[in-house]
Amino acid sequence: MGSKILNLENNKKLLYILVSILVLATIVLYSMKTGSIEISFNELIKGLMSNDNSGNIGIIK
């Protein structure tokens, strides 16, 4: 019985951590998108994932 309660508490903590990471990632992406230049979400993701330095993508790096 005691180990089930401990496991439930660990699952809750893990869920809180995962949700917090997801919220943090969303806030970071949103803040990068709403900067001083207008950039699309696709350009933002492409800029984060590629080595391209042209146009708005170069600003992200």
PDB file with SEQRES, HELIX, SHEET and CRYST1 records, atoms N, CA, C and O in Angstrom:
SEQRES   1 A   61  MET GLY SER LYS ILE LEU ASN LEU GLU ASN ASN LYS LYS          
SEQRES   2 A   61  LEU LEU TYR ILE LEU VAL SER ILE LEU VAL LEU ALA THR          
SEQRES   3 A   61  ILE VAL LEU TYR SER MET LYS THR GLY SER ILE GLU ILE          
SEQRES   4 A   61  SER PHE ASN GLU LEU ILE LYS GLY LEU MET SER ASN ASP          
SEQRES   5 A   61  ASN SER GLY ASN ILE GLY ILE ILE LYS                          
HELIX    1 AA1 GLY A    2  LYS A   33  1                                  32    
HELIX    2 AA2 PHE A   41  MET A   49  1                                   9    
HELIX    3 AA3 GLY A   55  ILE A   60  1                                   6    
CRYST1    1.000    1.000    1.000  90.00  90.00  90.00 P 1           1          
ATOM      1  N   MET A   1       0.820  -1.193   0.000  1.00  0.00           N  
ATOM      2  CA  MET A   1       0.000   0.000   0.000  1.00  0.00           C  
ATOM      3  C   MET A   1       0.864   1.257   0.000  1.00  0.00           C  
ATOM      4  O   MET A   1       0.565   2.198  -0.735  1.00  0.00           O  
ATOM      5  N   GLY A   2       1.916   1.299   0.796  1.00  0.00           N  
ATOM      6  CA  GLY A   2       2.775   2.460   0.890  1.00  0.00           C  
ATOM      7  C   GLY A   2       3.512   2.748  -0.402  1.00  0.00           C  
ATOM      8  O   GLY A   2       3.724   3.906  -0.764  1.00  0.00           O  
ATOM      9  N   SER A   3       3.908   1.673  -1.106  1.00  0.00           N  
ATOM     10  CA  SER A   3       4.644   1.887  -2.353  1.00  0.00           C  
ATOM     11  C   SER A   3       3.735   2.444  -3.453  1.00  0.00           C  
ATOM     12  O   SER A   3       4.206   3.164  -4.333  1.00  0.00           O  
ATOM     13  N   LYS A   4       2.441   2.121  -3.414  1.00  0.00           N  
ATOM     14  CA  LYS A   4       1.509   2.673  -4.397  1.00  0.00           C  
ATOM     15  C   LYS A   4       1.348   4.179  -4.193  1.00  0.00           C  
ATOM     16  O   LYS A   4       1.266   4.934  -5.162  1.00  0.00           O  
ATOM     17  N   ILE A   5       1.304   4.607  -2.955  1.00  0.00           N  
ATOM     18  CA  ILE A   5       1.175   6.037  -2.655  1.00  0.00           C  
ATOM     19  C   ILE A   5       2.430   6.775  -3.109  1.00  0.00           C  
ATOM     20  O   ILE A   5       2.341   7.853  -3.697  1.00  0.00           O  
ATOM     21  N   LEU A   6       3.612   6.190  -2.835  1.00  0.00           N  
ATOM     22  CA  LEU A   6       4.867   6.793  -3.270  1.00  0.00           C  
ATOM     23  C   LEU A   6       4.928   6.892  -4.788  1.00  0.00           C  
ATOM     24  O   LEU A   6       5.360   7.910  -5.327  1.00  0.00           O  
ATOM     25  N   ASN A   7       4.497   5.840  -5.481  1.00  0.00           N  
ATOM     26  CA  ASN A   7       4.518   5.834  -6.935  1.00  0.00           C  
ATOM     27  C   ASN A   7       3.577   6.897  -7.497  1.00  0.00           C  
ATOM     28  O   ASN A   7       3.907   7.547  -8.490  1.00  0.00           O  
ATOM     29  N   LEU A   8       2.426   7.082  -6.885  1.00  0.00           N  
ATOM     30  CA  LEU A   8       1.478   8.097  -7.322  1.00  0.00           C  
ATOM     31  C   LEU A   8       2.058   9.496  -7.136  1.00  0.00           C  
ATOM     32  O   LEU A   8       1.881  10.358  -7.997  1.00  0.00           O  
ATOM     33  N   GLU A   9       2.745   9.726  -6.027  1.00  0.00           N  
ATOM     34  CA  GLU A   9       3.380  11.020  -5.778  1.00  0.00           C  
ATOM     35  C   GLU A   9       4.492  11.281  -6.794  1.00  0.00           C  
ATOM     36  O   GLU A   9       4.641  12.406  -7.271  1.00  0.00           O  
ATOM     37  N   ASN A  10       5.272  10.252  -7.128  1.00  0.00           N  
ATOM     38  CA  ASN A  10       6.335  10.414  -8.122  1.00  0.00           C  
ATOM     39  C   ASN A  10       5.750  10.703  -9.497  1.00  0.00           C  
ATOM     40  O   ASN A  10       6.302  11.509 -10.246  1.00  0.00           O  
ATOM     41  N   ASN A  11       4.640  10.056  -9.838  1.00  0.00           N  
ATOM     42  CA  ASN A  11       3.987  10.304 -11.119  1.00  0.00           C  
ATOM     43  C   ASN A  11       3.461  11.733 -11.195  1.00  0.00           C  
ATOM     44  O   ASN A  11       3.539  12.369 -12.246  1.00  0.00           O  
ATOM     45  N   LYS A  12       2.928  12.239 -10.087  1.00  0.00           N  
ATOM     46  CA  LYS A  12       2.438  13.622 -10.052  1.00  0.00           C  
ATOM     47  C   LYS A  12       3.588  14.596 -10.251  1.00  0.00           C  
ATOM     48  O   LYS A  12       3.465  15.557 -11.011  1.00  0.00           O  
ATOM     49  N   LYS A  13       4.702  14.355  -9.575  1.00  0.00           N  
ATOM     50  CA  LYS A  13       5.864  15.227  -9.717  1.00  0.00           C  
ATOM     51  C   LYS A  13       6.381  15.205 -11.149  1.00  0.00           C  
ATOM     52  O   LYS A  13       6.723  16.253 -11.697  1.00  0.00           O  
ATOM     53  N   LEU A  14       6.442  14.030 -11.760  1.00  0.00           N  
ATOM     54  CA  LEU A  14       6.894  13.905 -13.140  1.00  0.00           C  
ATOM     55  C   LEU A  14       5.954  14.640 -14.087  1.00  0.00           C  
ATOM     56  O   LEU A  14       6.410  15.300 -15.020  1.00  0.00           O  
ATOM     57  N   LEU A  15       4.664  14.536 -13.861  1.00  0.00           N  
ATOM     58  CA  LEU A  15       3.678  15.230 -14.683  1.00  0.00           C  
ATOM     59  C   LEU A  15       3.842  16.741 -14.544  1.00  0.00           C  
ATOM     60  O   LEU A  15       3.792  17.451 -15.548  1.00  0.00           O  
ATOM     61  N   TYR A  16       4.035  17.247 -13.341  1.00  0.00           N  
ATOM     62  CA  TYR A  16       4.243  18.675 -13.123  1.00  0.00           C  
ATOM     63  C   TYR A  16       5.506  19.162 -13.833  1.00  0.00           C  
ATOM     64  O   TYR A  16       5.511  20.241 -14.426  1.00  0.00           O  
ATOM     65  N   ILE A  17       6.566  18.371 -13.772  1.00  0.00           N  
ATOM     66  CA  ILE A  17       7.814  18.744 -14.436  1.00  0.00           C  
ATOM     67  C   ILE A  17       7.625  18.784 -15.945  1.00  0.00           C  
ATOM     68  O   ILE A  17       8.059  19.736 -16.593  1.00  0.00           O  
ATOM     69  N   LEU A  18       6.987  17.774 -16.512  1.00  0.00           N  
ATOM     70  CA  LEU A  18       6.766  17.737 -17.962  1.00  0.00           C  
ATOM     71  C   LEU A  18       5.886  18.887 -18.431  1.00  0.00           C  
ATOM     72  O   LEU A  18       6.165  19.497 -19.463  1.00  0.00           O  
ATOM     73  N   VAL A  19       4.830  19.191 -17.689  1.00  0.00           N  
ATOM     74  CA  VAL A  19       3.954  20.308 -18.040  1.00  0.00           C  
ATOM     75  C   VAL A  19       4.715  21.625 -17.935  1.00  0.00           C  
ATOM     76  O   VAL A  19       4.545  22.507 -18.777  1.00  0.00           O  
ATOM     77  N   SER A  20       5.545  21.765 -16.916  1.00  0.00           N  
ATOM     78  CA  SER A  20       6.339  22.988 -16.748  1.00  0.00           C  
ATOM     79  C   SER A  20       7.318  23.182 -17.898  1.00  0.00           C  
ATOM     80  O   SER A  20       7.496  24.300 -18.381  1.00  0.00           O  
ATOM     81  N   ILE A  21       7.953  22.102 -18.337  1.00  0.00           N  
ATOM     82  CA  ILE A  21       8.878  22.179 -19.467  1.00  0.00           C  
ATOM     83  C   ILE A  21       8.133  22.570 -20.735  1.00  0.00           C  
ATOM     84  O   ILE A  21       8.623  23.391 -21.511  1.00  0.00           O  
ATOM     85  N   LEU A  22       6.968  22.001 -20.955  1.00  0.00           N  
ATOM     86  CA  LEU A  22       6.154  22.330 -22.124  1.00  0.00           C  
ATOM     87  C   LEU A  22       5.727  23.798 -22.105  1.00  0.00           C  
ATOM     88  O   LEU A  22       5.785  24.473 -23.133  1.00  0.00           O  
ATOM     89  N   VAL A  23       5.304  24.290 -20.954  1.00  0.00           N  
ATOM     90  CA  VAL A  23       4.901  25.696 -20.828  1.00  0.00           C  
ATOM     91  C   VAL A  23       6.102  26.609 -21.056  1.00  0.00           C  
ATOM     92  O   VAL A  23       5.981  27.626 -21.740  1.00  0.00           O  
ATOM     93  N   LEU A  24       7.246  26.264 -20.499  1.00  0.00           N  
ATOM     94  CA  LEU A  24       8.452  27.062 -20.682  1.00  0.00           C  
ATOM     95  C   LEU A  24       8.854  27.113 -22.156  1.00  0.00           C  
ATOM     96  O   LEU A  24       9.179  28.187 -22.663  1.00  0.00           O  
ATOM     97  N   ALA A  25       8.839  25.982 -22.846  1.00  0.00           N  
ATOM     98  CA  ALA A  25       9.192  25.951 -24.262  1.00  0.00           C  
ATOM     99  C   ALA A  25       8.225  26.797 -25.079  1.00  0.00           C  
ATOM    100  O   ALA A  25       8.642  27.495 -26.002  1.00  0.00           O  
ATOM    101  N   THR A  26       6.943  26.740 -24.748  1.00  0.00           N  
ATOM    102  CA  THR A  26       5.942  27.544 -25.449  1.00  0.00           C  
ATOM    103  C   THR A  26       6.196  29.029 -25.238  1.00  0.00           C  
ATOM    104  O   THR A  26       6.107  29.812 -26.184  1.00  0.00           O  
ATOM    105  N   ILE A  27       6.507  29.422 -24.024  1.00  0.00           N  
ATOM    106  CA  ILE A  27       6.774  30.831 -23.722  1.00  0.00           C  
ATOM    107  C   ILE A  27       8.028  31.309 -24.456  1.00  0.00           C  
ATOM    108  O   ILE A  27       8.047  32.424 -24.977  1.00  0.00           O  
ATOM    109  N   VAL A  28       9.067  30.485 -24.502  1.00  0.00           N  
ATOM    110  CA  VAL A  28      10.298  30.862 -25.196  1.00  0.00           C  
ATOM    111  C   VAL A  28      10.039  31.050 -26.684  1.00  0.00           C  
ATOM    112  O   VAL A  28      10.472  32.045 -27.265  1.00  0.00           O  
ATOM    113  N   LEU A  29       9.330  30.098 -27.315  1.00  0.00           N  
ATOM    114  CA  LEU A  29       9.014  30.227 -28.742  1.00  0.00           C  
ATOM    115  C   LEU A  29       8.143  31.450 -29.004  1.00  0.00           C  
ATOM    116  O   LEU A  29       8.368  32.172 -29.975  1.00  0.00           O  
ATOM    117  N   TYR A  30       7.160  31.688 -28.156  1.00  0.00           N  
ATOM    118  CA  TYR A  30       6.281  32.845 -28.324  1.00  0.00           C  
ATOM    119  C   TYR A  30       7.072  34.146 -28.209  1.00  0.00           C  
ATOM    120  O   TYR A  30       6.864  35.072 -28.994  1.00  0.00           O  
ATOM    121  N   SER A  31       7.972  34.219 -27.239  1.00  0.00           N  
ATOM    122  CA  SER A  31       8.742  35.448 -27.058  1.00  0.00           C  
ATOM    123  C   SER A  31       9.691  35.682 -28.223  1.00  0.00           C  
ATOM    124  O   SER A  31       9.937  36.829 -28.596  1.00  0.00           O  
ATOM    125  N   MET A  32      10.229  34.610 -28.804  1.00  0.00           N  
ATOM    126  CA  MET A  32      11.092  34.761 -29.970  1.00  0.00           C  
ATOM    127  C   MET A  32      10.281  35.217 -31.186  1.00  0.00           C  
ATOM    128  O   MET A  32      10.775  35.983 -32.013  1.00  0.00           O  
ATOM    129  N   LYS A  33       9.053  34.750 -31.289  1.00  0.00           N  
ATOM    130  CA  LYS A  33       8.206  35.096 -32.429  1.00  0.00           C  
ATOM    131  C   LYS A  33       7.700  36.530 -32.343  1.00  0.00           C  
ATOM    132  O   LYS A  33       7.483  37.156 -33.380  1.00  0.00           O  
ATOM    133  N   THR A  34       7.508  37.057 -31.173  1.00  0.00           N  
ATOM    134  CA  THR A  34       6.924  38.393 -31.010  1.00  0.00           C  
ATOM    135  C   THR A  34       7.987  39.459 -30.768  1.00  0.00           C  
ATOM    136  O   THR A  34       7.747  40.425 -30.043  1.00  0.00           O  
ATOM    137  N   GLY A  35       9.142  39.288 -31.363  1.00  0.00           N  
ATOM    138  CA  GLY A  35      10.215  40.264 -31.216  1.00  0.00           C  
ATOM    139  C   GLY A  35       9.966  41.492 -32.069  1.00  0.00           C  
ATOM    140  O   GLY A  35       8.833  41.762 -32.468  1.00  0.00           O  
ATOM    141  N   SER A  36      11.026  42.238 -32.348  1.00  0.00           N  
ATOM    142  CA  SER A  36      10.892  43.502 -33.072  1.00  0.00           C  
ATOM    143  C   SER A  36      10.700  43.324 -34.573  1.00  0.00           C  
ATOM    144  O   SER A  36      10.309  44.268 -35.259  1.00  0.00           O  
ATOM    145  N   ILE A  37      10.973  42.119 -35.097  1.00  0.00           N  
ATOM    146  CA  ILE A  37      10.712  41.858 -36.515  1.00  0.00           C  
ATOM    147  C   ILE A  37       9.579  40.855 -36.650  1.00  0.00           C  
ATOM    148  O   ILE A  37       9.319  40.064 -35.744  1.00  0.00           O  
ATOM    149  N   GLU A  38       8.909  40.900 -37.792  1.00  0.00           N  
ATOM    150  CA  GLU A  38       7.821  39.947 -38.024  1.00  0.00           C  
ATOM    151  C   GLU A  38       8.407  38.686 -38.649  1.00  0.00           C  
ATOM    152  O   GLU A  38       9.018  38.742 -39.716  1.00  0.00           O  
ATOM    153  N   ILE A  39       8.221  37.564 -37.991  1.00  0.00           N  
ATOM    154  CA  ILE A  39       8.767  36.294 -38.450  1.00  0.00           C  
ATOM    155  C   ILE A  39       7.699  35.225 -38.304  1.00  0.00           C  
ATOM    156  O   ILE A  39       6.970  35.197 -37.312  1.00  0.00           O  
ATOM    157  N   SER A  40       7.609  34.355 -39.283  1.00  0.00           N  
ATOM    158  CA  SER A  40       6.601  33.299 -39.219  1.00  0.00           C  
ATOM    159  C   SER A  40       7.099  32.172 -38.319  1.00  0.00           C  
ATOM    160  O   SER A  40       8.291  32.055 -38.038  1.00  0.00           O  
ATOM    161  N   PHE A  41       6.167  31.359 -37.882  1.00  0.00           N  
ATOM    162  CA  PHE A  41       6.516  30.227 -37.023  1.00  0.00           C  
ATOM    163  C   PHE A  41       7.424  29.261 -37.788  1.00  0.00           C  
ATOM    164  O   PHE A  41       8.362  28.708 -37.214  1.00  0.00           O  
ATOM    165  N   ASN A  42       7.151  29.055 -39.081  1.00  0.00           N  
ATOM    166  CA  ASN A  42       7.987  28.163 -39.897  1.00  0.00           C  
ATOM    167  C   ASN A  42       9.415  28.683 -39.993  1.00  0.00           C  
ATOM    168  O   ASN A  42      10.363  27.903 -39.893  1.00  0.00           O  
ATOM    169  N   GLU A  43       9.584  29.999 -40.187  1.00  0.00           N  
ATOM    170  CA  GLU A  43      10.924  30.585 -40.222  1.00  0.00           C  
ATOM    171  C   GLU A  43      11.625  30.420 -38.876  1.00  0.00           C  
ATOM    172  O   GLU A  43      12.826  30.157 -38.824  1.00  0.00           O  
ATOM    173  N   LEU A  44      10.885  30.571 -37.812  1.00  0.00           N  
ATOM    174  CA  LEU A  44      11.447  30.432 -36.474  1.00  0.00           C  
ATOM    175  C   LEU A  44      11.989  29.021 -36.261  1.00  0.00           C  
ATOM    176  O   LEU A  44      13.125  28.850 -35.819  1.00  0.00           O  
ATOM    177  N   ILE A  45      11.181  28.017 -36.572  1.00  0.00           N  
ATOM    178  CA  ILE A  45      11.604  26.628 -36.399  1.00  0.00           C  
ATOM    179  C   ILE A  45      12.768  26.306 -37.335  1.00  0.00           C  
ATOM    180  O   ILE A  45      13.733  25.660 -36.929  1.00  0.00           O  
ATOM    181  N   LYS A  46      12.676  26.758 -38.591  1.00  0.00           N  
ATOM    182  CA  LYS A  46      13.756  26.520 -39.550  1.00  0.00           C  
ATOM    183  C   LYS A  46      15.052  27.173 -39.062  1.00  0.00           C  
ATOM    184  O   LYS A  46      16.124  26.580 -39.182  1.00  0.00           O  
ATOM    185  N   GLY A  47      14.965  28.365 -38.524  1.00  0.00           N  
ATOM    186  CA  GLY A  47      16.141  29.048 -38.008  1.00  0.00           C  
ATOM    187  C   GLY A  47      16.769  28.348 -36.826  1.00  0.00           C  
ATOM    188  O   GLY A  47      17.989  28.367 -36.667  1.00  0.00           O  
ATOM    189  N   LEU A  48      15.958  27.738 -36.006  1.00  0.00           N  
ATOM    190  CA  LEU A  48      16.481  27.017 -34.844  1.00  0.00           C  
ATOM    191  C   LEU A  48      17.100  25.680 -35.234  1.00  0.00           C  
ATOM    192  O   LEU A  48      18.022  25.206 -34.571  1.00  0.00           O  
ATOM    193  N   MET A  49      16.597  25.069 -36.306  1.00  0.00           N  
ATOM    194  CA  MET A  49      17.013  23.724 -36.678  1.00  0.00           C  
ATOM    195  C   MET A  49      18.057  23.665 -37.794  1.00  0.00           C  
ATOM    196  O   MET A  49      18.646  22.605 -38.011  1.00  0.00           O  
ATOM    197  N   SER A  50      18.306  24.761 -38.506  1.00  0.00           N  
ATOM    198  CA  SER A  50      19.219  24.698 -39.646  1.00  0.00           C  
ATOM    199  C   SER A  50      20.411  25.637 -39.454  1.00  0.00           C  
ATOM    200  O   SER A  50      20.467  26.417 -38.504  1.00  0.00           O  
ATOM    201  N   ASN A  51      21.342  25.537 -40.370  1.00  0.00           N  
ATOM    202  CA  ASN A  51      22.524  26.410 -40.344  1.00  0.00           C  
ATOM    203  C   ASN A  51      22.394  27.547 -41.342  1.00  0.00           C  
ATOM    204  O   ASN A  51      23.372  28.243 -41.616  1.00  0.00           O  
ATOM    205  N   ASP A  52      21.214  27.743 -41.884  1.00  0.00           N  
ATOM    206  CA  ASP A  52      20.969  28.802 -42.857  1.00  0.00           C  
ATOM    207  C   ASP A  52      21.048  30.163 -42.157  1.00  0.00           C  
ATOM    208  O   ASP A  52      20.519  30.330 -41.058  1.00  0.00           O  
ATOM    209  N   ASN A  53      21.703  31.127 -42.791  1.00  0.00           N  
ATOM    210  CA  ASN A  53      21.844  32.453 -42.189  1.00  0.00           C  
ATOM    211  C   ASN A  53      21.247  33.551 -43.046  1.00  0.00           C  
ATOM    212  O   ASN A  53      21.621  34.715 -42.900  1.00  0.00           O  
ATOM    213  N   SER A  54      20.331  33.210 -43.933  1.00  0.00           N  
ATOM    214  CA  SER A  54      19.774  34.211 -44.842  1.00  0.00           C  
ATOM    215  C   SER A  54      18.499  34.830 -44.274  1.00  0.00           C  
ATOM    216  O   SER A  54      17.715  34.150 -43.611  1.00  0.00           O  
ATOM    217  N   GLY A  55      18.298  36.106 -44.532  1.00  0.00           N  
ATOM    218  CA  GLY A  55      17.064  36.799 -44.158  1.00  0.00           C  
ATOM    219  C   GLY A  55      16.779  36.769 -42.680  1.00  0.00           C  
ATOM    220  O   GLY A  55      17.677  36.917 -41.851  1.00  0.00           O  
ATOM    221  N   ASN A  56      15.511  36.575 -42.357  1.00  0.00           N  
ATOM    222  CA  ASN A  56      15.066  36.553 -40.958  1.00  0.00           C  
ATOM    223  C   ASN A  56      15.654  35.363 -40.183  1.00  0.00           C  
ATOM    224  O   ASN A  56      15.821  35.424 -38.965  1.00  0.00           O  
ATOM    225  N   ILE A  57      15.958  34.300 -40.900  1.00  0.00           N  
ATOM    226  CA  ILE A  57      16.503  33.103 -40.234  1.00  0.00           C  
ATOM    227  C   ILE A  57      17.854  33.422 -39.603  1.00  0.00           C  
ATOM    228  O   ILE A  57      18.168  32.904 -38.531  1.00  0.00           O  
ATOM    229  N   GLY A  58      18.655  34.261 -40.244  1.00  0.00           N  
ATOM    230  CA  GLY A  58      19.955  34.638 -39.703  1.00  0.00           C  
ATOM    231  C   GLY A  58      19.853  35.450 -38.426  1.00  0.00           C  
ATOM    232  O   GLY A  58      20.769  35.429 -37.604  1.00  0.00           O  
ATOM    233  N   ILE A  59      18.761  36.158 -38.250  1.00  0.00           N  
ATOM    234  CA  ILE A  59      18.560  36.970 -37.045  1.00  0.00           C  
ATOM    235  C   ILE A  59      18.333  36.088 -35.819  1.00  0.00           C  
ATOM    236  O   ILE A  59      18.723  36.451 -34.710  1.00  0.00           O  
ATOM    237  N   ILE A  60      17.718  34.960 -36.015  1.00  0.00           N  
ATOM    238  CA  ILE A  60      17.391  34.054 -34.900  1.00  0.00           C  
ATOM    239  C   ILE A  60      18.653  33.538 -34.232  1.00  0.00           C  
ATOM    240  O   ILE A  60      18.686  33.376 -33.012  1.00  0.00           O  
ATOM    241  N   LYS A  61      19.671  33.282 -35.000  1.00  0.00           N  
ATOM    242  CA  LYS A  61      20.902  32.724 -34.445  1.00  0.00           C  
ATOM    243  C   LYS A  61      21.620  33.794 -33.717  1.00  0.00           C  
ATOM    244  O   LYS A  61      22.692  33.552 -33.164  1.00  0.00           O  
TER     245      LYS A  61                                                      
END                                                                             
